[in-house]
Amino acid sequence: MESLYLDGTSITDAGLRRLSQLKTRTILHVSRTTVTAAGLEPLVDLPRLECLDLSHTRVGDDVEAALLRMPALQHVDLRGTAVSPEVVERLRQKIAEVDGP
């Protein structure tokens, strides 16, 4: 497993674009950062990304589309975000484990 823990760092949406080149990444933690839903778009191209921690980031309901296009995603943590309960419920229908508000 290829894990990367960037919790509480200064990574931005621009930094996430660079991470999209790391195709073997399976676990990515970016909690407590300034990451937004727009920054997740390049991560859709990570074919093995199974676990994504977005807790306490700036993502909102607009994160839904990107998450649903991540083919291997099995767990996403959205606690402490602006993602609505309705979107969390829809994500739970498609992703095995979703932690939400």
N, C-alpha and C positions, 0 to 999 in steps of 0.2 A: 504494500500500500504506500502511496506517495501522499504524505500529509504536509500541509503548510498552515501554520498558526500565526495569524497576523492580528490577533485580538489586541485592541487598544493602541494600535500603531497609527501612523499618519498616512496610511495607504488611502488613495483617492480612486475615483472612477478611472482616471488615466492610468494609474498603477495596475488596476484590474485588467486593462487592455493588454498590458505586457504579460500578465499571468496566463492569458489565453494561449500563449505559445507553449506552455508546459502541458502537453497533451496527455501525460500519464498521471496527472493529478487526480486523486480519488476523494480526498478530504480537504476542505478549505474552510478555515475559520477567519471571519473578518468582523466579529462582533465588536461593538464599541468603537466603530470607525465612522467616517463621513460618507461611506459608500451609499449610492442611491440605486434605484432600479435601472436607470440608464446605464450605469456602469457595469451591470450584469450581462448586457447583451453579448459581449465577446466570450463570456463563459459558456454560452450555449454551444460553442464549438469544442468544448472539452468532453470527449466521448465517454470518459470513465468517471466523471465527477458524480460521486454517490452521496456525499454528505456536505451540506453547506450551512454554515452558521452565520446568519444575518441578524442575530439578536442585537437589540439596542443600536441599530443603524438608522439611516434616514429613508429606508424603503417604505413604500405605501402600497396601496392596492395595485398600482401600475407594475408591480413586480410579478404579478400572476403570469403574464404572457411569457416572460423569459423563463420562469421556473418550469412551466409546462413544456417548454421546448428542450429541456435538458434530459436527454434520453435515458441516462443511467441514474438519475437522482432518486434516492430512496429516503433521504432524511433532510429536512430543512427546519431550521430554528428561526422563528419570526417573533419570539417574545420581545416585548419592549419596543415594538415598531408601530407604525401607523396603519398596518394592514388590518382591515376590518374582519370581524368574525365571519361575515358572508364569504369573503375571499378565502379565508382559512378553511372553511368547510368545503368549498369547491376544490381546493388543493388537496384536501384529505381524500377526495374521491379518486385522485390520480396518483398521488405520491404516498408511499407506504407509511411514512411517519412525518407528521407536521406538528411542530410545537408552536403554539400561537397565543396571542393575547387572550 
